[in-house]
Amino acid sequence: MNPQPNSPAPTADGASSGLSLAIAWLFVGIPLLWGVSQTFIKALTLFK
């Protein structure tokens, strides 16, 4: 008996999936880090 009949089957393209996941994180992470750093730099001027 299979407790999860709708679970996805493992695929052979795990490396391809990992690469696309890393590219997606870079696509989101780089602008996010830039925005956070700019906010931090501008907030520092409030405390000078």
mmCIF entry with sequence, helices, sheets and N, C-alpha, C, O atoms, coordinates in Angstrom:
data_MODEL
# 
_entry.id   MODEL 
# 
_entity.id                         1 
_entity.type                       polymer 
_entity.pdbx_number_of_molecules   1 
# 
_entity_poly.entity_id                      1 
_entity_poly.type                           'polypeptide(L)' 
_entity_poly.nstd_linkage                   no 
_entity_poly.nstd_monomer                   no 
_entity_poly.pdbx_seq_one_letter_code       MNPQPNSPAPTADGASSGLSLAIAWLFVGIPLLWGVSQTFIKALTLFK 
_entity_poly.pdbx_seq_one_letter_code_can   MNPQPNSPAPTADGASSGLSLAIAWLFVGIPLLWGVSQTFIKALTLFK 
_entity_poly.pdbx_strand_id                 A 
# 
loop_
_entity_poly_seq.entity_id 
_entity_poly_seq.num 
_entity_poly_seq.mon_id 
_entity_poly_seq.hetero 
1 1  MET n 
1 2  ASN n 
1 3  PRO n 
1 4  GLN n 
1 5  PRO n 
1 6  ASN n 
1 7  SER n 
1 8  PRO n 
1 9  ALA n 
1 10 PRO n 
1 11 THR n 
1 12 ALA n 
1 13 ASP n 
1 14 GLY n 
1 15 ALA n 
1 16 SER n 
1 17 SER n 
1 18 GLY n 
1 19 LEU n 
1 20 SER n 
1 21 LEU n 
1 22 ALA n 
1 23 ILE n 
1 24 ALA n 
1 25 TRP n 
1 26 LEU n 
1 27 PHE n 
1 28 VAL n 
1 29 GLY n 
1 30 ILE n 
1 31 PRO n 
1 32 LEU n 
1 33 LEU n 
1 34 TRP n 
1 35 GLY n 
1 36 VAL n 
1 37 SER n 
1 38 GLN n 
1 39 THR n 
1 40 PHE n 
1 41 ILE n 
1 42 LYS n 
1 43 ALA n 
1 44 LEU n 
1 45 THR n 
1 46 LEU n 
1 47 PHE n 
1 48 LYS n 
# 
_struct_asym.id          A 
_struct_asym.entity_id   1 
# 
loop_
_struct_conf.conf_type_id 
_struct_conf.id 
_struct_conf.pdbx_PDB_helix_id 
_struct_conf.beg_label_comp_id 
_struct_conf.beg_label_asym_id 
_struct_conf.beg_label_seq_id 
_struct_conf.pdbx_beg_PDB_ins_code 
_struct_conf.end_label_comp_id 
_struct_conf.end_label_asym_id 
_struct_conf.end_label_seq_id 
_struct_conf.pdbx_end_PDB_ins_code 
_struct_conf.beg_auth_comp_id 
_struct_conf.beg_auth_asym_id 
_struct_conf.beg_auth_seq_id 
_struct_conf.end_auth_comp_id 
_struct_conf.end_auth_asym_id 
_struct_conf.end_auth_seq_id 
_struct_conf.pdbx_PDB_helix_class 
_struct_conf.details 
_struct_conf.pdbx_PDB_helix_length 
HELX_P HELX_P1 AA1 GLY A 14 ? LEU A 44 ? GLY A 14 LEU A 44 1 ? 31 
HELX_P HELX_P2 AA2 THR A 45 ? PHE A 47 ? THR A 45 PHE A 47 5 ? 3  
# 
_struct_conf_type.id          HELX_P 
_struct_conf_type.criteria    ? 
_struct_conf_type.reference   ? 
# 
loop_
_atom_site.group_PDB 
_atom_site.id 
_atom_site.type_symbol 
_atom_site.label_atom_id 
_atom_site.label_alt_id 
_atom_site.label_comp_id 
_atom_site.label_asym_id 
_atom_site.label_entity_id 
_atom_site.label_seq_id 
_atom_site.pdbx_PDB_ins_code 
_atom_site.Cartn_x 
_atom_site.Cartn_y 
_atom_site.Cartn_z 
_atom_site.occupancy 
_atom_site.B_iso_or_equiv 
_atom_site.pdbx_formal_charge 
_atom_site.auth_seq_id 
_atom_site.auth_comp_id 
_atom_site.auth_asym_id 
_atom_site.auth_atom_id 
_atom_site.pdbx_PDB_model_num 
ATOM 1   N N  . MET A 1 1  ? 0.842  -1.174 0.000   1.00 0.00 ? 1  MET A N  1 
ATOM 2   C CA . MET A 1 1  ? 0.000  0.000  0.000   1.00 0.00 ? 1  MET A CA 1 
ATOM 3   C C  . MET A 1 1  ? 0.891  1.242  0.000   1.00 0.00 ? 1  MET A C  1 
ATOM 4   O O  . MET A 1 1  ? 1.833  1.332  0.787   1.00 0.00 ? 1  MET A O  1 
ATOM 5   N N  . ASN A 1 2  ? 0.596  2.190  -0.874  1.00 0.00 ? 2  ASN A N  1 
ATOM 6   C CA . ASN A 1 2  ? 1.367  3.426  -0.997  1.00 0.00 ? 2  ASN A CA 1 
ATOM 7   C C  . ASN A 1 2  ? 0.619  4.541  -0.260  1.00 0.00 ? 2  ASN A C  1 
ATOM 8   O O  . ASN A 1 2  ? -0.492 4.896  -0.654  1.00 0.00 ? 2  ASN A O  1 
ATOM 9   N N  . PRO A 1 3  ? 1.215  5.101  0.809   1.00 0.00 ? 3  PRO A N  1 
ATOM 10  C CA . PRO A 1 3  ? 0.505  6.135  1.568   1.00 0.00 ? 3  PRO A CA 1 
ATOM 11  C C  . PRO A 1 3  ? 0.399  7.475  0.833   1.00 0.00 ? 3  PRO A C  1 
ATOM 12  O O  . PRO A 1 3  ? -0.470 8.285  1.156   1.00 0.00 ? 3  PRO A O  1 
ATOM 13  N N  . GLN A 1 4  ? 1.272  7.717  -0.149  1.00 0.00 ? 4  GLN A N  1 
ATOM 14  C CA . GLN A 1 4  ? 1.227  8.975  -0.894  1.00 0.00 ? 4  GLN A CA 1 
ATOM 15  C C  . GLN A 1 4  ? 1.161  8.668  -2.391  1.00 0.00 ? 4  GLN A C  1 
ATOM 16  O O  . GLN A 1 4  ? 2.191  8.661  -3.064  1.00 0.00 ? 4  GLN A O  1 
ATOM 17  N N  . PRO A 1 5  ? -0.017 8.421  -2.908  1.00 0.00 ? 5  PRO A N  1 
ATOM 18  C CA . PRO A 1 5  ? -0.111 8.032  -4.319  1.00 0.00 ? 5  PRO A CA 1 
ATOM 19  C C  . PRO A 1 5  ? 0.201  9.172  -5.282  1.00 0.00 ? 5  PRO A C  1 
ATOM 20  O O  . PRO A 1 5  ? 0.547  8.905  -6.433  1.00 0.00 ? 5  PRO A O  1 
ATOM 21  N N  . ASN A 1 6  ? 0.096  10.414 -4.866  1.00 0.00 ? 6  ASN A N  1 
ATOM 22  C CA . ASN A 1 6  ? 0.320  11.534 -5.777  1.00 0.00 ? 6  ASN A CA 1 
ATOM 23  C C  . ASN A 1 6  ? 1.708  12.153 -5.626  1.00 0.00 ? 6  ASN A C  1 
ATOM 24  O O  . ASN A 1 6  ? 1.952  13.240 -6.151  1.00 0.00 ? 6  ASN A O  1 
ATOM 25  N N  . SER A 1 7  ? 2.616  11.488 -4.923  1.00 0.00 ? 7  SER A N  1 
ATOM 26  C CA . SER A 1 7  ? 3.960  12.048 -4.766  1.00 0.00 ? 7  SER A CA 1 
ATOM 27  C C  . SER A 1 7  ? 4.707  11.961 -6.092  1.00 0.00 ? 7  SER A C  1 
ATOM 28  O O  . SER A 1 7  ? 4.565  10.978 -6.818  1.00 0.00 ? 7  SER A O  1 
ATOM 29  N N  . PRO A 1 8  ? 5.510  12.990 -6.417  1.00 0.00 ? 8  PRO A N  1 
ATOM 30  C CA . PRO A 1 8  ? 6.237  12.973 -7.693  1.00 0.00 ? 8  PRO A CA 1 
ATOM 31  C C  . PRO A 1 8  ? 7.314  11.904 -7.718  1.00 0.00 ? 8  PRO A C  1 
ATOM 32  O O  . PRO A 1 8  ? 7.957  11.615 -6.709  1.00 0.00 ? 8  PRO A O  1 
ATOM 33  N N  . ALA A 1 9  ? 7.491  11.339 -8.871  1.00 0.00 ? 9  ALA A N  1 
ATOM 34  C CA . ALA A 1 9  ? 8.511  10.304 -9.034  1.00 0.00 ? 9  ALA A CA 1 
ATOM 35  C C  . ALA A 1 9  ? 9.885  10.968 -9.109  1.00 0.00 ? 9  ALA A C  1 
ATOM 36  O O  . ALA A 1 9  ? 9.997  12.074 -9.637  1.00 0.00 ? 9  ALA A O  1 
ATOM 37  N N  . PRO A 1 10 ? 10.924 10.324 -8.597  1.00 0.00 ? 10 PRO A N  1 
ATOM 38  C CA . PRO A 1 10 ? 12.270 10.896 -8.717  1.00 0.00 ? 10 PRO A CA 1 
ATOM 39  C C  . PRO A 1 10 ? 12.686 10.992 -10.180 1.00 0.00 ? 10 PRO A C  1 
ATOM 40  O O  . PRO A 1 10 ? 12.392 10.105 -10.982 1.00 0.00 ? 10 PRO A O  1 
ATOM 41  N N  . THR A 1 11 ? 13.364 12.063 -10.508 1.00 0.00 ? 11 THR A N  1 
ATOM 42  C CA . THR A 1 11 ? 13.787 12.254 -11.893 1.00 0.00 ? 11 THR A CA 1 
ATOM 43  C C  . THR A 1 11 ? 15.288 12.140 -12.002 1.00 0.00 ? 11 THR A C  1 
ATOM 44  O O  . THR A 1 11 ? 16.001 12.228 -11.003 1.00 0.00 ? 11 THR A O  1 
ATOM 45  N N  . ALA A 1 12 ? 15.765 11.945 -13.210 1.00 0.00 ? 12 ALA A N  1 
ATOM 46  C CA . ALA A 1 12 ? 17.195 11.805 -13.448 1.00 0.00 ? 12 ALA A CA 1 
ATOM 47  C C  . ALA A 1 12 ? 17.883 13.152 -13.614 1.00 0.00 ? 12 ALA A C  1 
ATOM 48  O O  . ALA A 1 12 ? 19.112 13.209 -13.648 1.00 0.00 ? 12 ALA A O  1 
ATOM 49  N N  . ASP A 1 13 ? 17.120 14.237 -13.718 1.00 0.00 ? 13 ASP A N  1 
ATOM 50  C CA . ASP A 1 13 ? 17.723 15.551 -13.945 1.00 0.00 ? 13 ASP A CA 1 
ATOM 51  C C  . ASP A 1 13 ? 17.882 16.336 -12.638 1.00 0.00 ? 13 ASP A C  1 
ATOM 52  O O  . ASP A 1 13 ? 17.560 17.524 -12.591 1.00 0.00 ? 13 ASP A O  1 
ATOM 53  N N  . GLY A 1 14 ? 18.360 15.703 -11.606 1.00 0.00 ? 14 GLY A N  1 
ATOM 54  C CA . GLY A 1 14 ? 18.570 16.365 -10.320 1.00 0.00 ? 14 GLY A CA 1 
ATOM 55  C C  . GLY A 1 14 ? 19.581 17.483 -10.408 1.00 0.00 ? 14 GLY A C  1 
ATOM 56  O O  . GLY A 1 14 ? 19.410 18.512 -9.755  1.00 0.00 ? 14 GLY A O  1 
ATOM 57  N N  . ALA A 1 15 ? 20.639 17.315 -11.200 1.00 0.00 ? 15 ALA A N  1 
ATOM 58  C CA . ALA A 1 15 ? 21.656 18.358 -11.340 1.00 0.00 ? 15 ALA A CA 1 
ATOM 59  C C  . ALA A 1 15 ? 21.072 19.563 -12.066 1.00 0.00 ? 15 ALA A C  1 
ATOM 60  O O  . ALA A 1 15 ? 21.362 20.705 -11.707 1.00 0.00 ? 15 ALA A O  1 
ATOM 61  N N  . SER A 1 16 ? 20.272 19.324 -13.059 1.00 0.00 ? 16 SER A N  1 
ATOM 62  C CA . SER A 1 16 ? 19.628 20.409 -13.792 1.00 0.00 ? 16 SER A CA 1 
ATOM 63  C C  . SER A 1 16 ? 18.681 21.180 -12.883 1.00 0.00 ? 16 SER A C  1 
ATOM 64  O O  . SER A 1 16 ? 18.607 22.407 -12.950 1.00 0.00 ? 16 SER A O  1 
ATOM 65  N N  . SER A 1 17 ? 17.970 20.468 -12.046 1.00 0.00 ? 17 SER A N  1 
ATOM 66  C CA . SER A 1 17 ? 17.051 21.102 -11.114 1.00 0.00 ? 17 SER A CA 1 
ATOM 67  C C  . SER A 1 17 ? 17.826 21.929 -10.087 1.00 0.00 ? 17 SER A C  1 
ATOM 68  O O  . SER A 1 17 ? 17.406 23.030 -9.732  1.00 0.00 ? 17 SER A O  1 
ATOM 69  N N  . GLY A 1 18 ? 18.944 21.408 -9.616  1.00 0.00 ? 18 GLY A N  1 
ATOM 70  C CA . GLY A 1 18 ? 19.762 22.137 -8.663  1.00 0.00 ? 18 GLY A CA 1 
ATOM 71  C C  . GLY A 1 18 ? 20.364 23.389 -9.266  1.00 0.00 ? 18 GLY A C  1 
ATOM 72  O O  . GLY A 1 18 ? 20.471 24.417 -8.597  1.00 0.00 ? 18 GLY A O  1 
ATOM 73  N N  . LEU A 1 19 ? 20.754 23.309 -10.517 1.00 0.00 ? 19 LEU A N  1 
ATOM 74  C CA . LEU A 1 19 ? 21.314 24.470 -11.205 1.00 0.00 ? 19 LEU A CA 1 
ATOM 75  C C  . LEU A 1 19 ? 20.265 25.551 -11.382 1.00 0.00 ? 19 LEU A C  1 
ATOM 76  O O  . LEU A 1 19 ? 20.538 26.728 -11.144 1.00 0.00 ? 19 LEU A O  1 
ATOM 77  N N  . SER A 1 20 ? 19.077 25.168 -11.794 1.00 0.00 ? 20 SER A N  1 
ATOM 78  C CA . SER A 1 20 ? 18.021 26.167 -11.973 1.00 0.00 ? 20 SER A CA 1 
ATOM 79  C C  . SER A 1 20 ? 17.609 26.765 -10.631 1.00 0.00 ? 20 SER A C  1 
ATOM 80  O O  . SER A 1 20 ? 17.242 27.938 -10.567 1.00 0.00 ? 20 SER A O  1 
ATOM 81  N N  . LEU A 1 21 ? 17.665 25.989 -9.577  1.00 0.00 ? 21 LEU A N  1 
ATOM 82  C CA . LEU A 1 21 ? 17.364 26.504 -8.249  1.00 0.00 ? 21 LEU A CA 1 
ATOM 83  C C  . LEU A 1 21 ? 18.424 27.516 -7.813  1.00 0.00 ? 21 LEU A C  1 
ATOM 84  O O  . LEU A 1 21 ? 18.086 28.557 -7.248  1.00 0.00 ? 21 LEU A O  1 
ATOM 85  N N  . ALA A 1 22 ? 19.686 27.227 -8.065  1.00 0.00 ? 22 ALA A N  1 
ATOM 86  C CA . ALA A 1 22 ? 20.762 28.152 -7.718  1.00 0.00 ? 22 ALA A CA 1 
ATOM 87  C C  . ALA A 1 22 ? 20.653 29.445 -8.522  1.00 0.00 ? 22 ALA A C  1 
ATOM 88  O O  . ALA A 1 22 ? 20.876 30.527 -7.980  1.00 0.00 ? 22 ALA A O  1 
ATOM 89  N N  . ILE A 1 23 ? 20.315 29.346 -9.791  1.00 0.00 ? 23 ILE A N  1 
ATOM 90  C CA . ILE A 1 23 ? 20.158 30.541 -10.621 1.00 0.00 ? 23 ILE A CA 1 
ATOM 91  C C  . ILE A 1 23 ? 18.974 31.375 -10.127 1.00 0.00 ? 23 ILE A C  1 
ATOM 92  O O  . ILE A 1 23 ? 19.042 32.604 -10.108 1.00 0.00 ? 23 ILE A O  1 
ATOM 93  N N  . ALA A 1 24 ? 17.909 30.717 -9.736  1.00 0.00 ? 24 ALA A N  1 
ATOM 94  C CA . ALA A 1 24 ? 16.747 31.441 -9.220  1.00 0.00 ? 24 ALA A CA 1 
ATOM 95  C C  . ALA A 1 24 ? 17.093 32.168 -7.929  1.00 0.00 ? 24 ALA A C  1 
ATOM 96  O O  . ALA A 1 24 ? 16.679 33.312 -7.738  1.00 0.00 ? 24 ALA A O  1 
ATOM 97  N N  . TRP A 1 25 ? 17.849 31.521 -7.035  1.00 0.00 ? 25 TRP A N  1 
ATOM 98  C CA . TRP A 1 25 ? 18.258 32.180 -5.784  1.00 0.00 ? 25 TRP A CA 1 
ATOM 99  C C  . TRP A 1 25 ? 19.173 33.363 -6.072  1.00 0.00 ? 25 TRP A C  1 
ATOM 100 O O  . TRP A 1 25 ? 19.062 34.395 -5.410  1.00 0.00 ? 25 TRP A O  1 
ATOM 101 N N  . LEU A 1 26 ? 20.072 33.241 -7.040  1.00 0.00 ? 26 LEU A N  1 
ATOM 102 C CA . LEU A 1 26 ? 20.935 34.369 -7.397  1.00 0.00 ? 26 LEU A CA 1 
ATOM 103 C C  . LEU A 1 26 ? 20.121 35.502 -7.995  1.00 0.00 ? 26 LEU A C  1 
ATOM 104 O O  . LEU A 1 26 ? 20.380 36.671 -7.713  1.00 0.00 ? 26 LEU A O  1 
ATOM 105 N N  . PHE A 1 27 ? 19.146 35.166 -8.813  1.00 0.00 ? 27 PHE A N  1 
ATOM 106 C CA . PHE A 1 27 ? 18.298 36.159 -9.455  1.00 0.00 ? 27 PHE A CA 1 
ATOM 107 C C  . PHE A 1 27 ? 17.542 36.987 -8.422  1.00 0.00 ? 27 PHE A C  1 
ATOM 108 O O  . PHE A 1 27 ? 17.314 38.179 -8.625  1.00 0.00 ? 27 PHE A O  1 
ATOM 109 N N  . VAL A 1 28 ? 17.158 36.363 -7.326  1.00 0.00 ? 28 VAL A N  1 
ATOM 110 C CA . VAL A 1 28 ? 16.432 37.053 -6.270  1.00 0.00 ? 28 VAL A CA 1 
ATOM 111 C C  . VAL A 1 28 ? 17.388 37.589 -5.207  1.00 0.00 ? 28 VAL A C  1 
ATOM 112 O O  . VAL A 1 28 ? 17.183 38.683 -4.681  1.00 0.00 ? 28 VAL A O  1 
ATOM 113 N N  . GLY A 1 29 ? 18.421 36.830 -4.893  1.00 0.00 ? 29 GLY A N  1 
ATOM 114 C CA . GLY A 1 29 ? 19.289 37.169 -3.771  1.00 0.00 ? 29 GLY A CA 1 
ATOM 115 C C  . GLY A 1 29 ? 20.185 38.367 -3.996  1.00 0.00 ? 29 GLY A C  1 
ATOM 116 O O  . GLY A 1 29 ? 20.398 39.154 -3.074  1.00 0.00 ? 29 GLY A O  1 
ATOM 117 N N  . ILE A 1 30 ? 20.717 38.528 -5.204  1.00 0.00 ? 30 ILE A N  1 
ATOM 118 C CA . ILE A 1 30 ? 21.632 39.642 -5.462  1.00 0.00 ? 30 ILE A CA 1 
ATOM 119 C C  . ILE A 1 30 ? 20.912 40.986 -5.325  1.00 0.00 ? 30 ILE A C  1 
ATOM 120 O O  . ILE A 1 30 ? 21.412 41.855 -4.610  1.00 0.00 ? 30 ILE A O  1 
ATOM 121 N N  . PRO A 1 31 ? 19.770 41.199 -5.968  1.00 0.00 ? 31 PRO A N  1 
ATOM 122 C CA . PRO A 1 31 ? 19.071 42.477 -5.751  1.00 0.00 ? 31 PRO A CA 1 
ATOM 123 C C  . PRO A 1 31 ? 18.605 42.658 -4.305  1.00 0.00 ? 31 PRO A C  1 
ATOM 124 O O  . PRO A 1 31 ? 18.576 43.779 -3.796  1.00 0.00 ? 31 PRO A O  1 
ATOM 125 N N  . LEU A 1 32 ? 18.245 41.568 -3.654  1.00 0.00 ? 32 LEU A N  1 
ATOM 126 C CA . LEU A 1 32 ? 17.819 41.658 -2.261  1.00 0.00 ? 32 LEU A CA 1 
ATOM 127 C C  . LEU A 1 32 ? 18.962 42.119 -1.372  1.00 0.00 ? 32 LEU A C  1 
ATOM 128 O O  . LEU A 1 32 ? 18.784 43.007 -0.538  1.00 0.00 ? 32 LEU A O  1 
ATOM 129 N N  . LEU A 1 33 ? 20.138 41.518 -1.545  1.00 0.00 ? 33 LEU A N  1 
ATOM 130 C CA . LEU A 1 33 ? 21.304 41.933 -0.763  1.00 0.00 ? 33 LEU A CA 1 
ATOM 131 C C  . LEU A 1 33 ? 21.691 43.370 -1.050  1.00 0.00 ? 33 LEU A C  1 
ATOM 132 O O  . LEU A 1 33 ? 22.068 44.102 -0.135  1.00 0.00 ? 33 LEU A O  1 
ATOM 133 N N  . TRP A 1 34 ? 21.605 43.786 -2.301  1.00 0.00 ? 34 TRP A N  1 
ATOM 134 C CA . TRP A 1 34 ? 21.918 45.165 -2.653  1.00 0.00 ? 34 TRP A CA 1 
ATOM 135 C C  . TRP A 1 34 ? 20.935 46.122 -1.968  1.00 0.00 ? 34 TRP A C  1 
ATOM 136 O O  . TRP A 1 34 ? 21.346 47.145 -1.420  1.00 0.00 ? 34 TRP A O  1 
ATOM 137 N N  . GLY A 1 35 ? 19.668 45.800 -1.998  1.00 0.00 ? 35 GLY A N  1 
ATOM 138 C CA . GLY A 1 35 ? 18.661 46.649 -1.368  1.00 0.00 ? 35 GLY A CA 1 
ATOM 139 C C  . GLY A 1 35 ? 18.828 46.738 0.135   1.00 0.00 ? 35 GLY A C  1 
ATOM 140 O O  . GLY A 1 35 ? 18.700 47.817 0.714   1.00 0.00 ? 35 GLY A O  1 
ATOM 141 N N  . VAL A 1 36 ? 19.110 45.622 0.768   1.00 0.00 ? 36 VAL A N  1 
ATOM 142 C CA . VAL A 1 36 ? 19.321 45.619 2.211   1.00 0.00 ? 36 VAL A CA 1 
ATOM 143 C C  . VAL A 1 36 ? 20.561 46.426 2.566   1.00 0.00 ? 36 VAL A C  1 
ATOM 144 O O  . VAL A 1 36 ? 20.549 47.182 3.537   1.00 0.00 ? 36 VAL A O  1 
ATOM 145 N N  . SER A 1 37 ? 21.628 46.277 1.793   1.00 0.00 ? 37 SER A N  1 
ATOM 146 C CA . SER A 1 37 ? 22.850 47.024 2.093   1.00 0.00 ? 37 SER A CA 1 
ATOM 147 C C  . SER A 1 37 ? 22.636 48.527 1.908   1.00 0.00 ? 37 SER A C  1 
ATOM 148 O O  . SER A 1 37 ? 23.130 49.323 2.707   1.00 0.00 ? 37 SER A O  1 
ATOM 149 N N  . GLN A 1 38 ? 21.910 48.921 0.867   1.00 0.00 ? 38 GLN A N  1 
ATOM 150 C CA . GLN A 1 38 ? 21.638 50.345 0.656   1.00 0.00 ? 38 GLN A CA 1 
ATOM 151 C C  . GLN A 1 38 ? 20.764 50.912 1.774   1.00 0.00 ? 38 GLN A C  1 
ATOM 152 O O  . GLN A 1 38 ? 20.977 52.038 2.224   1.00 0.00 ? 38 GLN A O  1 
ATOM 153 N N  . THR A 1 39 ? 19.800 50.144 2.212   1.00 0.00 ? 39 THR A N  1 
ATOM 154 C CA . THR A 1 39 ? 18.949 50.583 3.321   1.00 0.00 ? 39 THR A CA 1 
ATOM 155 C C  . THR A 1 39 ? 19.769 50.747 4.592   1.00 0.00 ? 39 THR A C  1 
ATOM 156 O O  . THR A 1 39 ? 19.588 51.716 5.330   1.00 0.00 ? 39 THR A O  1 
ATOM 157 N N  . PHE A 1 40 ? 20.663 49.813 4.847   1.00 0.00 ? 40 PHE A N  1 
ATOM 158 C CA . PHE A 1 40 ? 21.515 49.873 6.029   1.00 0.00 ? 40 PHE A CA 1 
ATOM 159 C C  . PHE A 1 40 ? 22.436 51.089 5.971   1.00 0.00 ? 40 PHE A C  1 
ATOM 160 O O  . PHE A 1 40 ? 22.604 51.787 6.971   1.00 0.00 ? 40 PHE A O  1 
ATOM 161 N N  . ILE A 1 41 ? 23.032 51.348 4.814   1.00 0.00 ? 41 ILE A N  1 
ATOM 162 C CA . ILE A 1 41 ? 23.934 52.485 4.660   1.00 0.00 ? 41 ILE A CA 1 
ATOM 163 C C  . ILE A 1 41 ? 23.168 53.805 4.882   1.00 0.00 ? 41 ILE A C  1 
ATOM 164 O O  . ILE A 1 41 ? 23.668 54.710 5.550   1.00 0.00 ? 41 ILE A O  1 
ATOM 165 N N  . LYS A 1 42 ? 21.974 53.903 4.325   1.00 0.00 ? 42 LYS A N  1 
ATOM 166 C CA . LYS A 1 42 ? 21.211 55.142 4.486   1.00 0.00 ? 42 LYS A CA 1 
ATOM 167 C C  . LYS A 1 42 ? 20.685 55.291 5.906   1.00 0.00 ? 42 LYS A C  1 
ATOM 168 O O  . LYS A 1 42 ? 20.536 56.410 6.397   1.00 0.00 ? 42 LYS A O  1 
ATOM 169 N N  . ALA A 1 43 ? 20.403 54.177 6.566   1.00 0.00 ? 43 ALA A N  1 
ATOM 170 C CA . ALA A 1 43 ? 19.943 54.242 7.954   1.00 0.00 ? 43 ALA A CA 1 
ATOM 171 C C  . ALA A 1 43 ? 21.067 54.668 8.888   1.00 0.00 ? 43 ALA A C  1 
ATOM 172 O O  . ALA A 1 43 ? 20.805 55.280 9.923   1.00 0.00 ? 43 ALA A O  1 
ATOM 173 N N  . LEU A 1 44 ? 22.316 54.356 8.542   1.00 0.00 ? 44 LEU A N  1 
ATOM 174 C CA . LEU A 1 44 ? 23.451 54.768 9.370   1.00 0.00 ? 44 LEU A CA 1 
ATOM 175 C C  . LEU A 1 44 ? 23.563 56.291 9.469   1.00 0.00 ? 44 LEU A C  1 
ATOM 176 O O  . LEU A 1 44 ? 24.016 56.820 10.484  1.00 0.00 ? 44 LEU A O  1 
ATOM 177 N N  . THR A 1 45 ? 23.151 56.985 8.417   1.00 0.00 ? 45 THR A N  1 
ATOM 178 C CA . THR A 1 45 ? 23.231 58.450 8.463   1.00 0.00 ? 45 THR A CA 1 
ATOM 179 C C  . THR A 1 45 ? 22.271 59.029 9.495   1.00 0.00 ? 45 THR A C  1 
ATOM 180 O O  . THR A 1 45 ? 22.490 60.143 9.971   1.00 0.00 ? 45 THR A O  1 
ATOM 181 N N  . LEU A 1 46 ? 21.223 58.307 9.851   1.00 0.00 ? 46 LEU A N  1 
ATOM 182 C CA . LEU A 1 46 ? 20.301 58.791 10.866  1.00 0.00 ? 46 LEU A CA 1 
ATOM 183 C C  . LEU A 1 46 ? 20.944 58.815 12.254  1.00 0.00 ? 46 LEU A C  1 
ATOM 184 O O  . LEU A 1 46 ? 20.548 59.608 13.109  1.00 0.00 ? 46 LEU A O  1 
ATOM 185 N N  . PHE A 1 47 ? 21.919 57.962 12.474  1.00 0.00 ? 47 PHE A N  1 
ATOM 186 C CA . PHE A 1 47 ? 22.529 57.821 13.788  1.00 0.00 ? 47 PHE A CA 1 
ATOM 187 C C  . PHE A 1 47 ? 23.864 58.537 13.916  1.00 0.00 ? 47 PHE A C  1 
ATOM 188 O O  . PHE A 1 47 ? 24.559 58.367 14.918  1.00 0.00 ? 47 PHE A O  1 
ATOM 189 N N  . LYS A 1 48 ? 24.231 59.324 12.932  1.00 0.00 ? 48 LYS A N  1 
ATOM 190 C CA . LYS A 1 48 ? 25.497 60.079 13.019  1.00 0.00 ? 48 LYS A CA 1 
ATOM 191 C C  . LYS A 1 48 ? 25.269 61.399 13.702  1.00 0.00 ? 48 LYS A C  1 
ATOM 192 O O  . LYS A 1 48 ? 26.208 62.177 13.871  1.00 0.00 ? 48 LYS A O  1 
# 
